[in-house]
Amino acid sequence: MKKDTIHTLQAALKTLGISPCPQVEIEVPKVGSFGDISTPLAMGLARVQKKAPKKIAEEIVAAIGDNDTFEKIEVAGPGFINFSFSREYLYRGVKRILTHDPTLLREDIGQGRRVLVEFVSANPTGPLHVGHARGAAVGNALCNLLRESGFTVEREYYINDFGRQVLLLGESVFASYMRLNGHEEYQVPEDGYQGEYIDDIAREFRAQEGDGPTTAEEEGMAAAREFAYGKMLALIRKDLGSFGVQFDSWRSEAELYEKGEVAGAIDFLKGKGFMYDKDGALWFKSTDFTDDKDRVVIKKDATYTYFASDIAYHKDKLDRGFDLIIDIWGADHHGYIPRIESVMHAFGYDSTRFRVILVQMVNLLKNGEPFKMSKRAGNFVTLSDVAELVGADTTKFIFLTRKADSHLDFDIDVVTAQSSENPVFYVQYAHARINSILENARAKGIDVSTIGDTDLAVLELDEELTIVKKLLVYPIMLEGAARTCEPHRITYYLQELAGLFHGYYHRHKVITDDRALTLARLALCTAIRVILLDSLTILGVTAPDKM
């Protein structure tokens, strides 16, 4: 739809002698009476052409003339050009979908540009919780979406394995371990980690170490820290793998220090004049850029702040030559964005190469009330708990039904119900139902293998044409989702498409006594199935054949 319309408009502008041809913006109107797609092109040309937008729009329409792609072209409002496609064009579009060529469903907006998406990156100090799960679902779907849109995508997990939090993990496990050995005086630090998982790790550590020494506390605590860290990182990898999320690289914060990259990045900025000493601490001049205040990098006691390693880590990302760096953070990190943008500027890079997607927490409910599932993780619900109860597919889809920075209520009763109120079931059931229809057709001796050659002209119902138009705007929707980094747009689209199909199915028979009509409706259903499978795959959700 979009490409054909743009080519038509470009040809018209050439006829009118308008050069160079500006970028053509295409929109899908929310109101059906405004056509199938629309462009504000004429309004963008008004200043250069020194004419009223409406007059320019009328000249463009006249230059297009007769065109079998469109049934109607109208000028509306101050100068919008609204296009309504001909039935022949719509039918050709369905047949293109039936070729199962995914390139026909994509716009190559990435053109091979390299993108690094860093997401989840939870401290390896406890199981991943439901908030991390939402970040994992968003990051995974975004990576799939960008890859399918022509970008070369690398998925990265940044391991925060340096500093106070990892020390506390070791102290917490060591205290539990010592209590198991009869030393009741050992208590988990006041700001340490709680939950049965700490005691579980301590028991495993004891099985490895035995009763262990009651002295040499420092060595014992270091061993407990190393053991606990390894167990937590393995658990995180396992839970993400079970959730269908894989990473191309795992970057260690501790390694940044060990390899001297933190000190090197700070020295580099010192050489640029962006560091200064004050009150015994070292400060970064972030107010020279986009931040509201300068930031401490090395404290009075000569220890590094978390910001110090973040400086080195983002320099490392830039040095690896990525065209775009995307960080997916919890919403509580909103204030951190300007300081990292300042780092980008200080290293001499355009901050537009850096983008942050904020992910809000999830309210887990049952019957509309807050729901707590286990005590294994202390005071939060784990990713594995939720995925085990409602399934990874359901969890991921629900997490993608809202924009990432919007609050989300996740009601266990709703998402486990097999009804139209459950958006995951509603969409997946559409795919399964179409498979059932096709199986039924085969059982009746109908050859569906040549369905792409079917004459679709008998699809005359308004509902059928509405579904066809919905299918053909899929590439436009996908492009918009990729450009804005908003994979939730796909779930909106899927729910609308599933709704159109289910309503159509309930009102009209697909397999009828009219062979031509049956084949055409089977072709339409198959095209719907192609789009359902394609979009669910991008979301990282399965498309079941049976339910």
C-alpha positions in Angstrom: 0.0 0.0 0.0 2.5 2.5 1.2 5.2 1.9 -1.5 2.6 1.9 -4.4 1.1 5.2 -3.1 4.5 6.8 -2.7 5.6 5.8 -6.2 2.3 7.3 -7.6 2.8 10.5 -5.7 6.5 10.8 -6.8 5.4 10.3 -10.5 2.8 13.0 -10.1 5.3 15.5 -8.6 7.7 14.8 -11.5 4.9 15.5 -13.9 4.3 18.8 -12.1 8.0 19.7 -12.2 8.4 19.7 -8.5 12.0 18.7 -7.7 13.6 17.5 -5.6 10.9 15.2 -4.4 10.3 15.7 -0.7 9.9 12.8 1.7 6.4 11.5 1.4 4.6 10.9 4.7 1.8 8.3 4.7 -0.8 7.8 7.4 -3.6 5.3 8.0 -6.7 7.4 8.9 -8.6 6.5 12.0 -11.9 7.4 10.3 -12.8 5.1 7.4 -14.5 7.9 5.5 -11.1 9.6 5.1 -9.9 6.7 2.8 -7.6 3.8 3.3 -4.5 5.9 3.5 -3.7 9.6 3.5 -0.9 12.0 3.0 -0.3 15.6 4.2 2.3 16.0 1.4 0.6 19.2 -0.1 0.9 21.0 3.2 4.6 20.3 3.4 5.0 21.8 -0.1 3.0 25.0 0.5 5.9 27.2 1.6 8.2 26.2 -1.2 5.5 26.3 -3.9 4.0 29.5 -2.5 0.5 28.1 -3.0 -2.4 27.1 -0.8 -2.0 23.4 0.3 -5.5 22.6 -1.0 -4.5 24.0 -4.5 -1.3 21.9 -4.6 -3.3 18.8 -3.5 -5.8 19.3 -6.3 -2.9 19.6 -8.8 -1.3 16.4 -7.5 -4.6 14.5 -7.8 -5.1 15.8 -11.4 -1.5 14.7 -12.3 -2.2 11.2 -11.0 -5.2 10.9 -13.3 -6.7 7.5 -13.9 -5.0 4.7 -12.0 -6.3 1.2 -11.4 -4.6 1.1 -8.0 -7.2 3.5 -6.6 -11.0 3.5 -6.6 -11.1 7.1 -5.4 -8.7 10.0 -4.6 -10.0 13.0 -2.7 -8.7 16.2 -1.3 -9.9 16.9 2.2 -9.6 19.6 4.8 -6.7 22.0 4.4 -5.0 19.8 1.8 -4.9 16.2 2.8 -5.0 13.7 -0.1 -7.0 10.6 0.8 -6.7 7.4 -1.2 -9.2 4.6 -1.4 -7.9 1.4 -3.1 -9.7 -0.5 -5.8 -10.9 -4.0 -5.2 -8.6 -5.4 -7.8 -5.6 -3.8 -6.0 -6.9 -5.2 -2.7 -7.2 -8.7 -4.1 -3.7 -8.5 -5.6 -2.5 -7.6 -2.1 -4.0 -10.7 -0.6 -2.3 -12.9 -3.2 1.1 -11.3 -2.4 0.6 -12.3 1.2 -0.3 -15.9 0.1 3.2 -16.2 -1.5 4.5 -16.4 2.1 7.4 -14.1 1.2 8.2 -12.2 4.4 10.0 -9.5 2.5 6.7 -8.3 1.2 5.6 -7.6 4.8 8.6 -5.5 5.7 10.1 -2.1 5.1 13.9 -2.2 5.1 14.4 0.9 7.3 17.5 -0.4 9.0 19.5 -1.1 5.9 22.0 -3.2 7.9 22.8 -0.5 10.5 24.1 -2.0 13.7 22.0 -1.7 16.9 23.0 -2.8 20.4 20.0 -3.4 22.7 20.9 -3.9 26.3 18.0 -5.1 28.5 17.1 -6.8 31.8 20.7 -6.4 33.2 19.4 -7.2 36.7 21.9 -7.5 39.6 22.9 -11.2 39.9 21.8 -11.1 43.6 18.4 -12.7 43.4 15.9 -14.4 41.0 14.4 -12.2 38.3 11.1 -10.7 39.3 8.0 -9.9 37.4 9.3 -6.4 36.6 12.4 -7.9 35.0 10.1 -10.2 33.0 8.4 -7.2 31.5 11.7 -5.7 30.5 12.7 -9.1 29.0 9.5 -9.3 26.9 9.9 -5.7 25.6 13.6 -6.1 24.8 13.1 -9.5 23.1 10.2 -8.3 21.0 12.0 -5.0 20.1 15.1 -6.9 19.0 13.0 -9.2 16.8 11.2 -6.2 15.3 14.3 -4.3 14.5 16.0 -7.3 13.0 12.9 -7.9 10.8 13.1 -4.2 9.8 16.6 -4.5 8.4 18.8 -3.7 11.3 21.7 -5.9 12.5 20.8 -6.4 16.1 22.9 -7.5 19.1 21.3 -8.4 22.4 23.3 -7.7 25.5 23.0 -8.3 29.2 25.2 -6.1 31.4 26.1 -8.0 34.6 26.3 -5.7 37.6 28.9 -8.0 39.4 31.0 -5.3 41.1 30.4 -3.3 44.2 28.3 -3.3 47.3 25.3 -5.4 46.1 27.4 -8.4 45.2 29.3 -8.1 48.6 25.9 -8.1 50.4 24.9 -11.2 48.5 28.0 -13.0 49.7 27.5 -11.7 53.3 23.9 -12.9 53.3 24.7 -16.4 52.1 27.7 -16.7 54.4 25.6 -15.7 57.4 23.0 -18.3 56.5 25.8 -20.9 55.9 27.3 -20.2 59.4 23.9 -20.5 61.1 23.5 -23.9 59.4 26.8 -24.8 61.0 25.4 -23.9 64.4 26.7 -20.3 64.7 23.4 -18.5 65.5 25.2 -15.3 66.2 25.6 -14.7 62.4 22.8 -12.6 61.0 22.0 -11.4 57.5 23.1 -7.8 57.2 20.3 -5.2 57.8 20.4 -4.2 54.1 21.2 -7.8 52.9 19.1 -10.2 50.9 16.2 -12.2 52.4 14.2 -15.1 51.1 14.4 -18.8 51.0 16.6 -18.7 48.0 19.4 -17.4 50.2 19.1 -20.4 52.5 18.9 -22.7 49.5 22.2 -21.4 48.2 23.7 -21.6 51.7 22.7 -25.3 51.9 24.3 -26.0 48.5 27.4 -24.1 49.6 27.6 -26.2 52.7 27.2 -29.4 50.7 30.3 -28.3 48.7 32.3 -26.9 51.6 31.2 -29.1 54.5 31.0 -27.6 57.9 33.9 -25.4 57.0 36.2 -23.4 59.3 34.8 -21.2 61.9 37.7 -18.8 61.5 39.1 -17.2 58.4 35.8 -15.4 58.0 37.1 -13.1 55.1 38.1 -16.1 53.0 34.9 -17.9 53.8 32.8 -14.9 52.9 34.7 -14.5 49.6 34.1 -18.1 48.7 30.4 -17.8 49.6 30.2 -14.7 47.4 31.7 -16.4 44.4 29.5 -19.4 44.8 26.3 -17.4 45.2 27.1 -15.2 42.3 27.7 -18.2 40.0 24.4 -19.8 41.2 22.4 -16.6 40.7 23.8 -15.9 37.2 23.1 -19.5 36.2 19.5 -19.2 37.5 19.1 -15.9 35.6 20.3 -17.5 32.4 18.0 -20.5 33.0 14.9 -18.4 33.7 15.5 -16.2 30.6 16.0 -19.3 28.4 12.8 -20.8 29.7 11.1 -17.5 28.9 12.4 -17.7 25.3 14.9 -14.9 25.7 18.5 -15.3 24.6 21.4 -12.9 24.6 24.3 -12.6 22.1 26.7 -11.2 24.7 27.0 -10.9 28.5 29.1 -7.9 29.6 30.7 -7.9 33.0 31.0 -4.8 35.1 33.9 -6.4 37.1 35.8 -7.0 33.9 35.6 -3.3 33.0 37.6 -2.6 36.2 39.9 -5.6 35.8 40.9 -4.5 32.3 41.4 -0.9 33.3 38.5 0.3 31.1 36.9 2.4 33.9 40.2 4.1 34.8 40.9 4.6 31.1 37.5 6.2 30.4 37.9 8.6 33.3 41.5 9.5 32.2 40.2 10.2 28.7 37.5 12.6 30.0 40.2 14.2 32.3 42.2 14.9 29.2 39.2 16.5 27.6 38.8 18.8 30.6 35.5 17.3 31.7 36.7 16.2 35.2 37.5 18.2 38.2 38.4 17.8 41.9 36.2 19.2 44.6 35.9 18.4 48.3 38.2 15.4 47.9 36.1 13.8 45.2 36.4 13.6 41.4 33.4 15.1 39.5 32.2 14.9 35.9 31.1 18.2 34.3 27.7 16.9 33.1 26.2 20.3 33.4 28.3 21.3 30.4 25.8 19.1 28.4 22.3 18.0 29.3 22.4 17.2 33.0 21.1 19.4 35.7 24.1 19.0 38.0 27.6 17.6 38.0 28.1 14.0 39.1 30.6 12.3 41.4 32.8 9.7 39.7 35.3 8.9 42.5 34.2 9.5 46.1 36.3 10.9 49.0 37.2 7.4 50.1 38.7 6.7 46.7 35.9 4.2 45.8 34.1 4.5 42.4 30.5 5.4 42.1 28.1 3.3 39.9 28.2 6.1 37.4 32.0 5.5 36.9 31.5 2.0 35.4 28.5 3.3 33.4 30.8 5.8 31.8 33.2 3.1 30.8 30.5 0.7 29.7 28.9 3.3 27.4 32.3 4.2 26.0 32.8 0.5 25.3 29.5 0.4 23.4 30.5 3.4 21.3 33.9 2.0 20.6 32.3 -1.2 19.3 30.9 0.9 16.4 27.2 0.6 16.9 25.1 3.0 14.9 22.4 3.0 17.6 22.5 2.1 21.3 19.3 1.3 23.0 19.1 0.8 26.8 15.9 -0.6 28.4 15.7 0.5 32.0 13.2 0.5 34.9 11.1 3.6 35.0 12.9 4.6 38.3 16.0 5.3 36.2 14.4 8.2 34.4 16.7 10.8 36.0 19.8 8.8 34.8 19.1 9.6 31.1 20.6 13.1 31.0 23.9 12.0 32.6 24.4 9.2 30.1 23.5 11.6 27.3 26.1 14.0 28.7 28.7 11.1 28.6 27.8 10.6 24.9 28.5 14.3 24.2 31.7 14.3 26.2 33.1 11.4 24.2 32.3 13.3 21.0 29.2 11.4 19.9 25.8 12.6 18.9 23.4 11.7 21.7 20.7 10.8 19.1 22.6 7.5 18.7 21.5 6.7 22.2 18.0 5.9 23.2 16.4 4.8 26.5 13.1 2.9 26.8 11.7 3.0 30.3 9.7 0.1 31.6 7.1 0.5 34.4 6.5 -2.1 37.0 3.7 -4.6 36.9 0.8 -4.9 39.4 0.1 -8.6 39.8 -3.5 -9.2 40.7 -6.0 -12.0 41.3 -9.7 -11.2 41.3 -8.6 -7.5 41.2 -6.6 -7.8 44.4 -2.8 -7.7 44.9 -1.4 -11.3 44.5 1.7 -12.7 46.1 2.7 -16.2 44.9 5.6 -17.4 47.0 8.2 -16.4 49.6 11.1 -18.0 47.8 12.3 -14.7 46.6 11.6 -12.6 49.7 9.1 -9.8 49.0 8.6 -10.1 45.3 7.2 -12.4 42.7 9.6 -14.2 40.4 9.6 -14.4 36.6 9.6 -18.2 36.8 6.6 -18.2 39.2 4.5 -16.2 36.8 5.6 -18.1 33.7 5.0 -21.4 35.3 1.5 -20.4 36.4 0.2 -18.7 33.2 2.8 -19.7 30.6 5.6 -17.8 28.9 3.5 -16.9 25.8 0.7 -15.4 27.9 3.1 -13.5 30.1 5.0 -12.0 27.2 1.9 -11.0 25.3 0.2 -9.4 28.3 3.4 -7.4 29.0 3.3 -6.1 25.5 -0.3 -5.0 25.5 0.7 -1.5 26.9 3.4 0.9 26.0 6.5 0.0 28.0 6.4 3.2 30.2 2.7 2.7 31.1 1.6 1.0 34.3 0.3 -2.5 33.7 -2.2 -4.6 35.7 -1.7 -8.3 35.2 -4.8 -10.1 36.5 -4.1 -13.9 36.9 -7.8 -14.7 36.5 -8.2 -12.8 33.2 -5.1 -14.1 31.5 -5.9 -17.8 32.4 -9.4 -17.6 31.2 -10.2 -19.0 27.8 -12.5 -16.2 26.6 -12.5 -13.0 24.5 -11.4 -11.1 27.7 -8.1 -12.8 27.5 -6.3 -11.1 24.6 -3.6 -13.8 24.3 -6.2 -16.6 24.0 -8.3 -14.4 21.6 -5.4 -14.0 19.2 -3.9 -17.5 19.4 -7.3 -19.0 19.0 -7.8 -17.1 15.8 -4.7 -18.9 14.4 -5.8 -22.3 15.7 -9.3 -21.8 14.4 -8.0 -21.0 10.9 -5.9 -24.2 11.0 -9.0 -26.1 12.0 -10.9 -24.6 9.0 -8.2 -25.6 6.6 -8.0 -29.1 8.0 -11.8 -29.4 7.6 -11.5 -28.2 4.0 -8.9 -30.9 3.3 -11.1 -33.5 4.9 -13.8 -32.5 2.5 -11.5 -33.0 -0.5 -10.8 -29.3 -1.1 -7.2 -28.7 -2.4 -5.9 -25.8 -0.5 -2.4 -26.1 -1.9 -3.3 -23.9 -4.9 -5.3 -21.4 -3.0 -3.0 -18.6 -4.2 -4.5 -18.9 -7.7 -8.1 -18.4 -6.5 -10.3 -15.7 -7.9 -11.0 -13.4 -5.0 -13.5 -11.2 -6.8 -16.3 -13.0 -5.0 -15.2 -11.4 -1.7 -17.7 -8.6 -1.8 -18.9 -8.3 1.7 -17.9 -5.1 3.6 -16.5 -7.3 6.4 -14.3 -9.1 3.9 -12.9 -6.0 2.4 -12.3 -4.5 5.8 -10.3 -7.5 6.8 -8.3 -7.3 3.5 -7.5 -3.7 4.2 -6.4 -4.5 7.7 -4.0 -7.2 6.3 -2.5 -4.8 3.8 -1.7 -2.1 6.4 0.4 -4.6 8.3 3.7 -3.4 6.8 2.8 0.2 7.6 2.1 -0.7 11.2 5.2 -2.7 11.5 7.4 0.1 10.1 5.8 2.6 12.6 6.5 0.2 15.5 10.1 -0.2 14.4 10.7 3.5 13.9 9.3 4.4 17.4 10.7 1.3 19.1 7.1 0.4 20.3 6.5 -3.4 19.9 3.2 -3.0 21.8 1.7 -1.6 18.5 1.8 -5.2 17.2 -0.4 -6.5 20.0 -2.9 -3.7 19.3 -3.0 -4.7 15.7 -3.3 -8.4 16.5 -6.3 -7.9 18.8 -8.0 -5.8 16.1 -7.3 -8.4 13.4 -8.4 -11.3 15.6 -11.6 -9.4 16.5 -12.4 -8.9 12.8 -11.8 -12.5 12.0 -13.8 -14.0 14.9 -16.7 -11.7 14.2 -16.6 -12.7 10.5 -16.4 -16.4 11.3 -19.4 -16.3 13.6 -21.6 -14.5 11.0 -20.5 -16.3 7.8 -19.6 -19.8 6.8 -16.2 -20.3 5.2 -16.9 -23.6 3.7 -20.1 -23.3 1.7 -21.9 -25.0 -1.2 -20.5 -22.4 -3.5 -17.0 -23.7 -4.5 -15.7 -20.4 -5.8 -16.8 -18.5 -2.7 -15.4 -21.3 -0.4 -12.0 -21.1 -2.1 -11.9 -17.3 -1.9 -12.8 -17.4 1.8 -10.2 -20.0 2.5 -7.7 -17.8 0.8 -8.7 -14.9 3.0 -8.4 -17.0 6.1 -5.0 -18.3 5.0 -3.8 -14.7 4.5 -5.0 -13.9 8.0 -3.1 -16.9 9.3 0.1 -15.7 7.6 -0.1 -12.3 9.3 -1.0 -13.8 12.7 2.0 -16.2 12.6 4.4 -13.5 11.4 3.4 -10.9 14.0 3.3 -13.4 16.9 6.7 -14.7 16.0 8.1 -11.1 16.2 6.6 -10.8 19.7 8.3 -14.1 20.7 4.9 -15.8 21.2 3.9 -19.1 19.6 1.0 -19.5 17.2 -0.6 -22.8 18.2 -2.2 -25.0 15.5 -4.7 -26.4 18.0 -6.2 -25.1 21.3 
